[in-house]
Amino acid sequence: MHTKEVVVSLYREHCGWLKGWLQQRLGCSSDAADLAHDIFVKVLNRNLDDLREPRAFLRTIAHGLMVDKVRRKELERAYLTTLQQMPEALGASPELTCSILETLYALDRMLTSLPVKVRQAFLLCQVDGLKYAQAAERLGVTVSSIKKYMHTALLRCLELELELEA
């Protein structure tokens, strides 16, 4: 079967089940419907030739999207809490707030896309302020590895900055 036909078949056979499964977890039918739609959009870009367990496949995608949604909400909540604590004169306009949130989401997606060790090294050095030797000890790798990880992460940061400026 052609991929489009497989997706249509997958949708017909499992969309109702998926929405119910999501609604049980999310507690909201409209959020479940939105997420089910997003899942099938992701399915369109996948190779479905060897799909044997469609519900497990859909649950895996759903789990990833739910984690992304929770992460975005936590990021937004933290930013808005910080914003509320600022004096009104320093507060951001709605446009700036939206722009900052979009940048935070993009940064979060970029960090999530990094290999685990690269992400850990970057966060330890840039956020926690550890020296490369300390990060190397914490991760059980060499300082040379930390330098390579940081190079990779900083290149991705630069690429992200260029994307955001475009």
Secondary structure, 3 states (H helix, E strand, C coil): CCHHHHHHHHHHHHHHHHHHHHHHHHCCHHHHHHHHHHHHHHHCCCCCCCCCCHHHHHHHHHHHHHHHHHHHHHHHHHHHHHHHHCCHHHCCCHHHHHHHHHHHHHHHHHHHHCCHHHHHHHHHHHHCCCCHHHHHHHHCCCHHHHHHHHHHHHHHHHHHHHHHHC
